Amino acid sequence: MSDNIYAHDHSVASDLFATGDGNLFQRVWQLRMTEHDNRSDEETRREESHPQDVSESLFATVRPNIVQSIRAFRVQDLADEANRLGQHFLYAYLGQAQSKQEVLETIATSFFFPKHFGKNYNALFDSLTDLVHKAGSQPGFVIVLEQLPIAQKFDKEGREVLLDVFRDAAEFWAERRVAFRVFYSFV
């Protein structure tokens, strides 16, 4: 069964794509939730009697400490799985950034780093590791870096250094037996 939402009635389609009522993603998600809420009681009971176990987890084939391309994963599915597992979900859309400073500033803003964040790779590593580790035990992390830029001021080398910082953070958390999964995509 597909998770896609189809509008067979033209009034529904025009309402779905109307402007001014939030973004399209929010509207589609609301329709999906409405569809989910309208299931029969029998469907709901069947789902509750067979809760999703670990083998059915979205992360069943994904190592707990990894930095990898998002590939076939959808952002909302990753967020849902993080929520189901009780892990932190951090998301940064970087498609508008054009330089290292803009990339780091967007990550800092999206992840709610402290105002004193230094906007350099060492500060990023410290914010992802020591700062969080000192706050107490952690349930795990699912991080999405969407649309890493390909720009003159943020070239292939810059992207690799950024991803290396996240790889180092994954190793830090692996030593503490805390899942730290990072998914990224390019523009």
C-alpha positions as CSV (number, residue, x, y, z in Angstrom):
1,M,0.0,0.0,0.0
2,S,1.3,3.4,-0.9
3,D,1.7,6.3,1.5
4,N,0.9,8.7,-1.3
5,I,-2.2,10.8,-1.0
6,Y,-4.3,11.2,-4.1
7,A,-7.0,13.8,-4.6
8,H,-9.7,12.4,-6.9
9,D,-12.1,15.2,-6.4
10,H,-11.1,18.5,-8.0
11,S,-12.4,20.6,-5.1
12,V,-10.1,18.6,-2.8
13,A,-7.2,19.2,-5.1
14,S,-7.8,22.9,-5.4
15,D,-8.1,23.2,-1.6
16,L,-4.9,21.2,-1.1
17,F,-2.9,23.4,-3.3
18,A,-4.5,26.7,-2.3
19,T,-2.1,29.3,-1.1
20,G,-2.1,31.1,2.2
21,D,-3.0,28.1,4.5
22,G,0.5,26.9,5.5
23,N,2.9,25.1,3.4
24,L,2.1,22.1,1.1
25,F,4.0,19.6,3.3
26,Q,1.8,20.6,6.4
27,R,-1.4,20.3,4.4
28,V,-0.5,16.9,3.0
29,W,0.5,15.7,6.4
30,Q,-2.9,16.9,7.8
31,L,-4.7,14.9,5.1
32,R,-2.6,11.9,6.0
33,M,-3.5,12.2,9.6
34,T,-7.2,12.6,8.8
35,E,-7.0,9.4,6.7
36,H,-5.2,7.7,9.6
37,D,-7.9,8.8,12.1
38,N,-10.7,7.6,9.8
39,R,-9.6,4.0,9.9
40,S,-12.1,1.4,11.1
41,D,-11.9,0.2,14.7
42,E,-10.9,-3.2,13.5
43,E,-7.8,-1.8,11.6
44,T,-6.8,0.1,14.7
45,R,-7.1,-2.9,17.0
46,R,-5.2,-5.1,14.5
47,E,-2.3,-2.5,14.4
48,E,-2.3,-2.2,18.2
49,S,-2.2,-5.9,18.8
50,H,0.9,-6.2,16.6
51,P,3.2,-3.3,17.6
52,Q,6.2,-2.7,15.3
53,D,9.1,-4.6,16.7
54,V,12.8,-3.9,16.3
55,S,13.1,-6.2,13.2
56,E,10.5,-4.0,11.5
57,S,12.3,-0.8,12.5
58,L,13.2,1.6,9.7
59,F,16.7,1.4,11.1
60,A,16.9,-2.4,11.1
61,T,19.6,-2.3,8.4
62,V,21.2,1.0,9.4
63,R,24.1,0.9,11.8
64,P,23.5,2.9,15.0
65,N,26.5,5.3,14.5
66,I,26.8,6.3,10.8
67,V,26.8,9.2,8.4
68,Q,25.2,8.3,5.1
69,S,23.3,9.6,2.2
70,I,19.5,9.8,2.8
71,R,18.8,7.9,-0.4
72,A,15.5,6.1,-0.2
73,F,14.6,7.5,3.3
74,R,12.0,10.2,3.6
75,V,12.5,13.0,6.1
76,Q,9.1,12.5,7.7
77,D,9.8,8.7,8.1
78,L,13.1,9.4,9.8
79,A,11.4,11.9,12.1
80,D,8.6,9.4,12.9
81,E,11.1,6.6,13.6
82,A,13.2,8.9,15.9
83,N,10.0,9.8,17.8
84,R,9.0,6.1,18.1
85,L,12.4,5.3,19.5
86,G,12.4,8.3,21.8
87,Q,15.5,9.8,20.1
88,H,16.3,13.4,19.3
89,F,15.5,14.4,15.8
90,L,17.5,17.3,14.4
91,Y,16.9,18.7,10.9
92,A,18.7,21.4,8.9
93,Y,17.7,22.6,5.4
94,L,20.9,23.9,3.9
95,G,19.8,24.6,0.3
96,Q,20.0,28.4,0.6
97,A,23.5,28.4,2.1
98,Q,26.4,29.5,-0.1
99,S,29.4,29.4,2.2
100,K,30.9,27.6,5.2
101,Q,29.7,30.3,7.5
102,E,26.2,30.2,6.2
103,V,26.1,26.4,6.5
104,L,27.3,26.5,10.1
105,E,25.0,29.3,10.9
106,T,22.0,27.4,9.5
107,I,23.0,24.3,11.4
108,A,23.4,26.3,14.6
109,T,20.0,27.9,14.2
110,S,18.2,24.7,13.2
111,F,19.7,22.7,16.1
112,F,19.2,25.5,18.7
113,F,22.9,25.8,19.6
114,P,23.8,28.4,22.2
115,K,24.3,32.0,21.0
116,H,28.0,31.8,21.8
117,F,28.4,29.1,19.1
118,G,31.7,29.8,17.3
119,K,30.7,29.0,13.7
120,N,33.7,26.8,13.0
121,Y,34.1,23.1,12.8
122,N,35.6,22.7,16.2
123,A,32.6,24.5,17.8
124,L,30.3,22.3,15.8
125,F,32.0,19.1,17.1
126,D,31.9,20.4,20.7
127,S,28.2,21.3,20.3
128,L,27.4,17.9,19.0
129,T,29.4,16.0,21.6
130,D,30.7,17.5,24.9
131,L,28.0,20.1,25.3
132,V,25.2,17.5,24.9
133,H,27.1,14.8,26.8
134,K,27.4,17.1,29.9
135,A,23.6,17.6,29.9
136,G,23.2,13.9,30.9
137,S,22.4,10.6,29.4
138,Q,21.0,10.7,25.8
139,P,18.5,8.4,24.1
140,G,20.1,8.7,20.7
141,F,20.1,11.1,17.7
142,V,18.7,11.1,14.2
143,I,20.1,14.0,12.2
144,V,19.1,15.1,8.7
145,L,21.2,17.6,6.7
146,E,19.1,18.3,3.7
147,Q,20.4,19.9,0.5
148,L,24.0,20.4,1.3
149,P,25.1,23.1,-1.1
150,I,27.4,22.8,-4.0
151,A,28.8,26.4,-4.2
152,Q,32.1,28.1,-5.0
153,K,32.5,29.1,-1.3
154,F,31.4,25.7,-0.1
155,D,33.0,23.2,-2.5
156,K,33.4,19.4,-2.3
157,E,36.3,19.7,0.2
158,G,34.1,21.9,2.5
159,R,31.3,19.3,2.3
160,E,33.6,16.5,3.2
161,V,35.1,18.3,6.1
162,L,31.6,19.1,7.4
163,L,30.6,15.4,7.1
164,D,33.9,14.4,8.8
165,V,32.9,16.5,11.8
166,F,29.6,14.5,11.9
167,R,31.5,11.2,11.5
168,D,33.8,12.1,14.4
169,A,30.7,12.9,16.5
170,A,29.3,9.5,15.5
171,E,32.4,7.9,16.8
172,F,32.2,9.9,20.0
173,W,28.7,8.7,20.7
174,A,29.5,5.1,19.6
175,E,32.1,5.0,22.4
176,R,29.3,5.9,24.8
177,R,26.8,3.4,23.2
178,V,24.5,6.1,22.0
179,A,23.0,5.9,18.5
180,F,24.0,8.8,16.3
181,R,22.6,8.5,12.8
182,V,23.2,11.3,10.2
183,F,21.5,11.4,6.9
184,Y,22.4,14.0,4.2
185,S,21.5,15.0,0.7
186,F,23.1,17.3,-1.8
187,V,21.4,20.1,-3.8
